[in-house]
């Protein structure tokens, strides 16, 4: 095989733009950035919601109300109809089994069982939370509902265990 026998790979090849290599190249001088201004400088990055120096939206309007979104508990959800379709009578249902079946993407969040649909099979379900209707339907079918401990309870248990440790002895003061 010789060098002239090698053929180019099939498919389009876009030629790289060589900028800043003289006016004759068509992209010399300012290299397509125009004259002056922040966008012509190195390191300029457009910030989201940047309004070009105008007062941004977040400061333009008054703040009203309250949002608890940062403190909410997010769950992956499954309905009782999904459990009816996927599991046999007497099966144990938890988030790991739902991940294996592809009903839930992963185990990062907790699992909440909702009450859409009907269930006739006796299942043992373990989840972080249940809606009232889901719990009633599962128990009416002869199944059991077990809630996994919440994270706050775990944190509280750890902190209370830490408070039960013996306190360090106080240093004696010199009597004068």
Number of C-alpha atoms within 10 A of each C-alpha: 5 5 6 6 7 8 7 7 7 6 6 6 8 6 6 6 8 12 15 14 12 13 12 8 12 13 16 14 16 14 16 12 12 10 12 9 9 11 13 14 11 7 8 10 9 11 8 6 9 11 11 9 6 8 11 12 11 9 8 9 9 7 8 6 4 6 8 6 8 6 7 8 8 12 16 17 17 19 18 21 16 17 23 17 10 13 16 12 12 12 15 15 17 16 25 14 13 20 13 11 11 10 16 17 14 14 13 10 15 18 24 20 26 20 19 15 13 16 23 16 19 20 23 18 20 19 19 19 21 22 13 11 14 23 20 15 19 24 16 14 14 14 21 16 19 14 13 13 11 11 11 9 10 11 11 11 11 11 11 11 10 10 9 8 8 7 7 6 6 6 6 6 6 5 4 3
